[in-house]
């Protein structure tokens, strides 16, 4: 080997070695992933039943939920209307059960990637959650960001969050579902009358002939009353759709009745059940939306009649009473618990010892049989409110007689 070739090879070796060393040194430093495992909200986890006020700040505005008595909650932004207790309980349990897993960014310019930016920032997608006790003690407060789903077998899933007064953001275990519209937190069911429980339905449309559909006995077929000799039901007429219209009726939003100006053009539906309940529904389109009011009257069923028709669900299938309607009103009157008081702190097992919060008593009423309720009590729950209902329900409760009846051609 000539000296010149040797020097050339040596130079190449040196250059290659230097390049390799530079490449290694220029690599990012390897950081060992440090996971933590501690409650995200220790005070809430210790006593979730102490929650008396929940404030949610979302891109759509502020939602304030307050605990009245026992497990009864109300939404301040919706005139104090009752709140869906299950949604409240699910939120409290989810937050109390969350655990911090991994530290994430502390740089404000990166918050929006995790959706943990300040809620009042421009184009913010974060949601601020604050839970307080009756004394005003903050039990939990966090900016809730987006959820991260498991990408590999070792990568944790969970929810990004950040405490408002801290720069550090976190990945926490579990997921939190937060409805951004105030109306979605309300107890959305108005009435629930089993179709077979209905004895008669009378529909009156503005400027059109009214009509009545009725059945002679429980379990019988619903028929159109006063059908003329030259009239017949259309082949696709379905009176069962009328009877089913009052089953699990839910609203989209509410307002006090006095805040709406009702037009002259309005419809009504009057429903009578076999156990004496009479329900009058007034319907109108207001500013392009479909609104209804509900008024109940009649005699309260006796305890003997109630026991004779229990259980409500099976009797409804055979033409029994609208037990779910009575149960809803009774539940509102009872407040969901015997004495209307929150569960004491010492009455539940430590959630840390149990490993989860499935046994938390907050807003979880036990199964109870339907109780007889005076329709006047039911009316007290309904009479203050006007309900925005889905268009399809509005159309069913105001079905025109011409949609059901045709003239016979004289050949049949």
C-alpha positions in Angstrom: 0.0 0.0 0.0 1.4 3.3 -1.0 1.8 6.1 1.6 -0.6 8.2 -0.4 -3.4 5.6 -0.3 -2.8 4.9 3.4 -3.2 8.6 4.2 -6.4 8.8 2.1 -8.0 5.9 3.9 -6.9 7.3 7.2 -8.5 10.6 6.4 -11.8 8.9 5.3 -11.8 7.0 8.6 -11.3 10.1 10.7 -14.1 12.0 8.8 -16.5 9.0 9.2 -15.8 8.8 12.9 -16.3 12.5 13.5 -19.6 12.4 11.5 -20.8 9.5 13.6 -19.9 11.2 16.9 -21.6 14.4 15.7 -24.8 12.5 14.7 -25.0 10.8 18.1 -24.4 14.1 20.0 -27.0 15.9 17.9 -29.8 13.4 18.8 -32.4 14.6 21.4 -31.6 13.5 24.9 -33.5 10.4 25.8 -36.0 11.1 28.6 -37.3 8.3 30.7 -41.1 8.5 30.9 -42.0 9.3 34.5 -45.6 8.3 35.3 -47.4 9.5 38.4 -50.5 8.0 40.1 -52.3 10.3 42.4 -55.9 11.6 42.6 -56.5 14.6 40.4 -58.9 16.1 42.9 -58.2 14.7 46.4 -60.8 16.8 48.2 -63.5 15.7 45.8 -62.5 12.1 46.0 -62.6 12.2 49.8 -66.2 13.4 49.9 -68.0 13.6 46.5 -71.4 13.9 48.3 -70.3 17.4 49.6 -70.8 18.9 46.1 -73.5 21.6 46.2 -72.6 23.8 43.2 -71.2 23.0 39.8 -70.1 25.8 37.4 -69.3 25.0 33.8 -67.7 27.5 31.5 -67.8 26.4 27.8 -67.6 28.0 24.4 -71.4 28.4 24.5 -71.5 30.2 27.9 -71.7 29.5 31.6 -73.9 26.8 33.2 -74.6 26.8 36.9 -76.0 23.8 38.6 -77.0 24.1 42.2 -78.1 21.4 44.7 -81.4 22.3 46.3 -82.3 19.5 48.8 -81.2 15.9 48.8 -80.5 14.9 45.2 -82.6 17.6 43.6 -80.6 20.0 41.4 -81.6 23.1 39.4 -80.1 25.0 36.5 -79.8 28.7 37.2 -79.5 29.7 33.5 -82.8 27.9 32.9 -85.0 29.6 35.5 -84.2 27.0 38.1 -85.6 24.1 36.1 -84.8 20.6 37.5 -81.6 19.0 36.3 -81.0 15.4 35.2 -79.5 13.9 38.4 -77.8 11.1 36.6 -75.8 13.5 34.5 -74.7 15.4 37.6 -73.7 12.1 39.3 -71.8 10.9 36.3 -69.8 14.1 36.2 -69.0 14.1 39.9 -68.0 10.4 39.9 -65.8 10.8 36.8 -63.9 13.8 38.2 -63.5 12.2 41.6 -62.2 9.0 40.1 -59.6 10.7 37.8 -55.9 10.2 38.6 -53.0 12.1 37.3 -50.8 10.0 35.0 -48.3 12.0 33.2 -47.0 15.6 33.1 -47.5 17.4 29.8 -46.6 20.8 28.5 -46.2 23.9 30.7 -45.8 26.2 27.8 -48.8 28.5 27.2 -48.3 28.6 23.4 -48.8 24.8 23.3 -52.0 24.7 25.5 -54.3 24.8 22.5 -52.9 21.5 21.2 -54.3 19.8 24.3 -57.3 22.1 24.5 -56.3 23.3 27.9 -56.0 27.0 27.0 -57.9 29.6 29.1 -61.6 29.3 28.3 -61.9 33.0 27.5 -59.1 32.8 24.9 -60.0 33.4 21.3 -61.4 30.2 19.6 -60.9 28.3 22.8 -62.2 24.7 22.9 -61.5 24.1 26.6 -64.1 23.8 29.3 -63.6 25.0 32.9 -65.2 22.9 35.6 -65.6 24.1 39.2 -67.2 22.1 42.0 -67.9 23.7 45.4 -69.4 22.6 48.7 -72.3 24.4 50.3 -69.9 26.4 52.3 -68.1 27.6 49.1 -65.1 25.4 49.5 -63.6 24.5 46.1 -63.5 20.7 45.9 -62.3 20.5 42.3 -61.4 23.0 39.6 -59.8 22.3 36.3 -59.7 23.2 32.6 -60.7 20.1 30.8 -59.1 19.4 27.5 -59.5 16.8 24.8 -59.3 13.1 25.4 -56.4 11.0 24.3 -57.0 7.5 23.1 -54.6 4.6 23.4 -52.3 4.4 20.4 -50.0 1.6 21.5 -50.1 -1.1 24.0 -48.0 0.9 26.5 -49.3 4.4 25.9 -51.9 5.5 28.4 -55.3 7.0 27.4 -57.2 9.6 29.3 -58.1 13.3 29.4 -55.8 16.3 29.3 -56.4 18.9 32.0 -54.8 21.9 33.7 -55.6 23.7 37.0 -56.4 27.3 36.2 -53.7 28.7 38.5 -50.9 26.4 37.3 -48.8 26.3 34.2 -48.4 22.5 34.3 -50.8 20.5 32.2 -51.5 16.8 32.8 -52.8 13.6 31.3 -55.3 12.1 33.7 -57.1 8.8 33.6 -60.7 8.5 32.6 -63.0 10.6 30.5 -65.3 13.5 31.3 -68.4 14.2 29.2 -69.5 17.8 29.5 -72.6 19.0 27.6 -72.1 22.5 26.4 -75.7 23.6 26.1 -77.5 24.4 29.3 -80.7 22.7 28.1 -78.9 19.4 27.7 -78.4 19.2 31.5 -82.1 19.4 32.3 -84.4 16.6 33.2 -85.8 16.3 29.7 -88.8 14.0 30.3 -92.2 15.7 30.5 -94.7 12.9 30.6 -94.7 9.2 29.9 -98.1 7.6 29.2 -98.2 4.1 27.9 -100.1 3.9 24.6 -102.4 1.2 25.9 -103.4 3.3 28.9 -105.1 5.9 26.7 -108.9 5.8 26.4 -109.5 8.7 24.2 -107.6 11.4 22.2 -109.2 14.5 20.8 -107.3 16.6 18.3 -108.3 20.2 17.4 -106.4 22.1 14.7 -106.8 25.8 14.1 -109.4 26.4 11.4 -110.0 22.7 10.7 -112.6 20.1 11.9 -111.5 18.3 15.1 -111.9 14.6 15.6 -111.8 12.0 18.4 -110.1 8.6 18.5 -111.2 6.2 21.3 -111.3 2.6 22.5 -114.1 1.0 24.4 -112.0 -1.0 26.8 -108.4 -1.5 27.9 -106.5 -3.4 25.3 -109.0 -2.7 22.7 -108.4 -1.1 19.3 -108.3 2.6 18.9 -110.9 3.7 16.4 -111.9 7.0 14.8 -115.2 8.3 16.2 -118.0 9.6 14.0 -116.6 8.2 10.7 -119.3 9.0 8.1 -120.8 6.3 5.8 -118.9 7.7 2.8 -115.6 7.8 4.6 -112.9 5.3 5.3 -109.5 5.3 7.0 -106.6 5.6 4.6 -104.5 2.5 4.1 -101.5 4.1 5.7 -103.5 5.7 8.6 -102.0 4.7 11.9 -104.0 5.7 15.0 -101.4 4.0 17.1 -99.0 6.8 16.3 -101.4 9.1 18.1 -101.6 6.9 21.1 -97.8 6.6 21.2 -97.1 10.3 21.0 -97.3 10.7 24.8 -94.8 7.9 25.5 -91.6 9.3 27.0 -92.1 12.8 25.8 -88.9 14.8 26.0 -88.3 18.5 25.3 -85.5 20.4 23.7 -85.7 23.6 25.8 -88.0 25.3 28.3 -89.2 28.8 29.1 -91.7 30.1 31.6 -95.1 30.4 29.9 -95.4 34.1 30.5 -92.3 34.8 28.5 -93.9 33.5 25.3 -96.6 35.3 23.2 -98.9 32.6 21.9 -100.4 33.2 18.4 -104.0 32.9 17.5 -103.2 30.0 15.3 -102.7 27.1 17.7 -103.7 23.5 18.0 -104.6 21.3 21.0 -104.7 17.6 21.9 -106.7 16.3 24.9 -105.8 12.9 26.2 -107.8 10.8 28.7 -106.6 7.6 30.3 -108.5 4.7 31.8 -107.5 5.7 35.3 -109.0 9.2 35.1 -106.0 11.3 34.1 -106.8 14.1 31.6 -103.9 15.9 29.9 -104.4 18.9 27.7 -101.6 19.8 25.3 -101.6 23.3 23.6 -99.4 23.6 20.5 -98.1 26.5 18.5 -95.3 27.6 16.3 -93.5 30.6 17.7 -90.6 32.2 15.8 -90.2 29.1 13.7 -89.9 26.8 16.8 -92.4 24.3 18.1 -93.8 24.9 21.6 -96.3 23.1 23.8 -97.8 23.4 27.2 -99.2 20.6 29.3 -102.0 20.8 31.9 -103.2 17.8 33.9 -106.4 17.2 35.9 -108.5 14.4 37.2 -108.8 12.4 40.4 -105.8 10.8 42.1 -105.8 7.0 41.8 -106.5 5.2 45.1 -103.8 3.0 46.6 -106.0 0.0 45.9 -106.1 0.9 42.2 -102.4 1.4 42.1 -101.6 -2.0 43.6 -104.1 -3.6 41.3 -102.3 -2.2 38.3 -98.7 -2.9 39.5 -96.1 -3.4 38.1 -96.7 -0.4 35.9 -94.7 -1.6 33.0 -96.4 -4.9 32.6 -99.8 -3.4 33.1 -99.1 -0.7 30.5 -98.6 -3.5 28.0 -102.0 -4.8 28.8 -103.7 -1.4 28.9 -102.9 -0.3 32.4 -102.3 3.1 34.0 -99.6 5.6 33.1 -97.5 4.6 36.2 -94.4 6.3 34.8 -96.3 9.6 34.7 -97.2 9.3 38.4 -93.8 8.1 39.3 -92.2 11.2 37.7 -94.3 13.5 39.7 -93.9 11.5 42.9 -90.2 11.5 42.5 -90.2 15.3 42.2 -92.3 15.6 45.3 -90.1 13.2 47.3 -86.8 14.7 46.2 -85.4 11.3 45.4 -84.7 10.3 49.0 -86.7 9.6 52.2 -85.6 12.6 54.3 -84.3 14.9 51.5 -80.9 15.2 53.1 -77.5 14.5 51.6 -75.7 11.3 52.6 -73.4 11.9 55.6 -69.7 11.6 55.1 -69.4 8.6 57.4 -72.2 6.6 55.7 -70.1 5.5 52.7 -67.0 3.4 52.4 -63.8 5.3 51.6 -63.6 5.6 47.8 -59.8 5.1 47.9 -60.3 1.8 49.8 -63.0 0.7 47.4 -60.8 1.5 44.4 -63.6 3.3 42.6 -66.7 5.4 43.2 -69.4 3.1 41.9 -71.0 3.1 45.4 -71.2 6.9 45.7 -74.8 7.7 46.7 -74.9 11.2 45.0 -77.9 11.5 42.8 -78.6 7.8 42.6 -82.1 7.1 43.8 -83.0 3.5 44.3 -85.7 1.7 42.4 -89.1 2.5 43.9 -92.6 1.5 43.0 -94.9 4.1 41.5 -97.1 5.8 44.1 -100.5 7.3 43.6 -100.3 11.0 42.8 -102.9 13.7 42.7 -103.0 15.1 39.2 -103.0 18.5 40.8 -99.5 17.8 42.1 -98.5 16.8 38.6 -100.0 19.9 37.2 -98.0 22.0 39.7 -94.8 20.6 38.0 -96.0 21.3 34.5 -98.2 24.4 34.6 -95.4 27.0 34.9 -93.5 25.9 31.8 -93.7 26.0 28.1 -91.7 23.3 26.4 -89.9 23.4 23.0 -90.6 20.0 21.5 -89.2 18.2 18.4 -91.0 18.9 15.1 -92.0 15.3 14.6 -93.8 15.2 18.0 -95.6 18.5 17.2 -96.8 17.1 13.9 -98.1 13.9 15.5 -100.0 15.7 18.2 -101.6 18.0 15.6 -102.3 15.4 12.9 -105.0 16.7 10.6 -108.1 14.5 10.1 -107.6 14.7 6.3 -104.3 12.8 6.8 -106.3 9.9 8.3 -109.6 9.8 6.3 -110.5 9.4 2.6 -113.8 9.4 0.8 -115.0 6.1 -0.3 -115.3 5.7 -4.1 -118.7 4.0 -3.8 -117.6 0.7 -5.2 -116.5 -0.9 -1.9 
